[in-house]
Amino acid sequence: MNKILIIEDEAPIREMLAFVLEQNGYEALEAGSYDQAVPHLQEPYPVLVLLDWMLPDQDGIQIAKKLKQGELTKNIPIIMLTARGEEEDKIRGLEVGADDYMTKPFSPKELMARIKAVLRRVAPTAIEESIQSNGLILDPVSHRVTINNEKIDLGPTEFKLLHFFMTHPERVYSREQLLDQVWGTNVYVEDRTVDVQIRRLRKALGEVNHMIQTVRGAGYRFSASK
């Protein structure tokens, strides 16, 4: 059974989340703080983390950073849960590696829709052949990306975004099209999420970040030419 880790210090909310998850076929792991969560962050790893923003020992931003920097936990998707609804807070959460962001209160139906959407978009791609472009190589089977034989680290959404770009070169895609193709339809994320992920992807690509090109007023494209 797929395990989902809930890191939430308010017991009634944690228990409600666990109940909803178990009703939908998941095994719920509960933690009221990061220290309590640590024993659950081992094999077999949870398929997703529901992470509250406000916690007693460390806030959700700090924990998300830790998880995304950890060699064994960096690929676990994170949905942040918070009472903070300001756009700046959402962007902060996404920039440290969260895959989605939910503002309390939310319905069980919306929670499950977002969980399923995140898990769909981080699932391994069905195309297994390696893709190459000017020293940039993406291998879907090993989930590795190298630039001139140097390995670079990408989160699951960045990997899927790069894979989509590299399999659809020289074509411009709008934010809305990228959301549909990479994040999937019926996903509750904003257009701005695309800009955040593009910025993170470019930073990771370093010397070849020019391959991800902005087309003013239209969107983004992948091209090996400058």
VEXMARNU-981626 format. One record per residue (C-alpha): residue in three letters; x negated, y negated, z negated. Coordinates in steps of 0.25 Angstrom, whole numbers, padded with zeros to 4 digits, always signed. Example, Ala and Ser with C-alpha at 12.3 -4.5 7.8 and 13.67 -1.06 7.14 Angstrom:
<sites>
ala-0049+0018-0031/ser-0055+0004-0029/
</sites>
This chain:
<sites>
met+0000+0000+0000/asn-0005-0014+0004/lys-0009-0022-0009/ile-0007-0037-0010/leu-0014-0044-0022/ile-0006-0055-0029/ile-0014-0065-0036/glu-0004-0074-0044/asp-0004-0078-0058/glu+0011-0080-0060/ala+0016-0066-0064/pro+0031-0068-0059/ile+0026-0072-0045/arg+0015-0061-0045/glu+0026-0051-0048/met+0036-0056-0038/leu+0025-0055-0027/ala+0021-0041-0031/phe+0036-0037-0031/val+0038-0043-0017/leu+0025-0036-0012/glu+0028-0022-0018/gln+0042-0023-0012/asn+0036-0025+0002/gly+0026-0013+0001/tyr+0014-0020-0005/glu+0006-0017-0017/ala+0005-0029-0026/leu-0007-0032-0034/glu-0006-0043-0045/ala-0016-0052-0051/gly-0014-0065-0059/ser-0028-0071-0056/tyr-0040-0068-0047/asp-0047-0060-0058/gln-0035-0051-0059/ala-0035-0050-0044/val-0049-0045-0042/pro-0047-0031-0046/his-0037-0030-0034/leu-0046-0036-0024/gln-0053-0022-0021/glu-0051-0011-0012/pro-0040-0008-0007/tyr-0039-0023-0006/pro-0026-0030-0006/val-0020-0033+0008/leu-0017-0048+0004/val-0018-0057-0008/leu-0006-0066-0013/leu-0014-0077-0020/asp-0008-0088-0029/trp-0015-0102-0028/met-0014-0105-0043/leu-0021-0094-0052/pro-0026-0095-0066/asp-0041-0091-0064/gln-0043-0096-0049/asp-0034-0102-0039/gly-0030-0096-0027/ile-0039-0104-0018/gln-0051-0099-0026/ile-0046-0084-0025/ala-0043-0085-0010/lys-0058-0090-0008/lys-0063-0079-0016/leu-0055-0068-0009/lys-0059-0074+0005/gln-0074-0075+0001/gly-0074-0060-0004/glu-0080-0050+0006/leu-0069-0040+0001/thr-0057-0049+0000/lys-0059-0059+0011/asn-0050-0052+0021/ile-0038-0051+0011/pro-0027-0061+0015/ile-0022-0071+0005/ile-0009-0077+0004/met-0009-0089-0006/leu+0003-0091-0015/thr+0005-0105-0021/ala+0015-0116-0026/arg+0006-0126-0018/gly+0012-0130-0005/glu+0004-0141+0000/glu-0003-0139+0014/glu-0017-0142+0008/asp-0015-0131-0002/lys-0011-0121+0009/ile-0023-0125+0018/arg-0033-0123+0006/gly-0027-0109+0004/leu-0029-0106+0019/glu-0043-0111+0019/val-0048-0103+0008/gly-0043-0090+0015/ala-0028-0088+0012/asp-0020-0082+0023/asp-0007-0088+0019/tyr-0001-0097+0009/met+0013-0096+0002/thr+0019-0107-0006/lys+0028-0103-0018/pro+0039-0100-0019/phe+0040-0090-0008/ser+0050-0079-0004/pro+0046-0064-0004/lys+0049-0064+0010/glu+0040-0075+0014/leu+0029-0068+0005/met+0030-0055+0013/ala+0030-0062+0026/arg+0017-0069+0023/ile+0010-0057+0018/lys+0014-0049+0030/ala+0010-0060+0039/val-0004-0062+0033/leu-0006-0047+0033/arg-0002-0046+0048/arg-0012-0057+0052/val-0024-0051+0044/ala-0021-0037+0049/pro-0033-0031+0058/thr-0031-0035+0073/ala-0027-0023+0082/ile-0037-0027+0092/glu-0050-0020+0089/glu-0060-0024+0099/ser-0071-0034+0095/ile-0070-0048+0102/gln-0082-0056+0105/ser-0084-0071+0109/asn-0098-0078+0110/gly-0104-0070+0098/leu-0091-0070+0090/ile-0086-0056+0088/leu-0073-0051+0081/asp-0072-0037+0078/pro-0057-0034+0074/val-0060-0020+0069/ser-0071-0023+0059/his-0065-0037+0057/arg-0078-0044+0059/val-0082-0057+0066/thr-0096-0060+0070/ile-0103-0072+0077/asn-0116-0068+0083/asn-0117-0055+0074/glu-0114-0064+0062/lys-0102-0059+0054/ile-0092-0070+0050/asp-0081-0068+0040/leu-0066-0071+0043/gly-0054-0070+0035/pro-0043-0061+0041/thr-0035-0073+0047/glu-0047-0079+0053/phe-0051-0066+0059/lys-0038-0064+0065/leu-0038-0078+0071/leu-0051-0076+0077/his-0047-0063+0083/phe-0035-0069+0089/phe-0043-0081+0095/met-0054-0071+0100/thr-0044-0062+0107/his-0037-0074+0113/pro-0048-0084+0118/glu-0047-0097+0126/arg-0032-0098+0122/val-0026-0109+0114/tyr-0017-0105+0102/ser-0009-0115+0094/arg-0008-0114+0079/glu+0006-0108+0080/gln+0001-0097+0090/leu-0011-0093+0081/leu-0002-0092+0069/asp+0007-0082+0077/gln-0005-0074+0083/val-0014-0074+0071/trp-0005-0076+0059/gly+0007-0069+0065/thr+0022-0074+0067/asn+0031-0077+0055/val+0019-0081+0046/tyr+0021-0093+0037/val+0008-0100+0039/glu+0006-0114+0045/asp-0001-0119+0057/arg-0012-0125+0049/thr-0016-0111+0044/val-0021-0109+0058/asp-0030-0122+0057/val-0036-0117+0044/gln-0039-0103+0049/ile-0045-0109+0062/arg-0054-0118+0053/arg-0058-0106+0045/leu-0061-0097+0057/arg-0070-0108+0063/lys-0078-0110+0051/ala-0080-0094+0050/leu-0084-0094+0065/gly-0095-0105+0063/glu-0104-0106+0075/val-0093-0101+0085/asn-0081-0109+0078/his-0080-0116+0091/met-0073-0104+0097/ile-0060-0108+0089/gln-0056-0120+0097/thr-0046-0131+0093/val-0037-0135+0105/arg-0031-0148+0101/gly-0016-0149+0101/ala-0015-0134+0105/gly-0022-0125+0095/tyr-0035-0116+0095/arg-0042-0107+0105/phe-0054-0097+0104/ser-0065-0100+0115/ala-0079-0096+0116/ser-0082-0108+0124/lys-0084-0122+0117/
</sites>
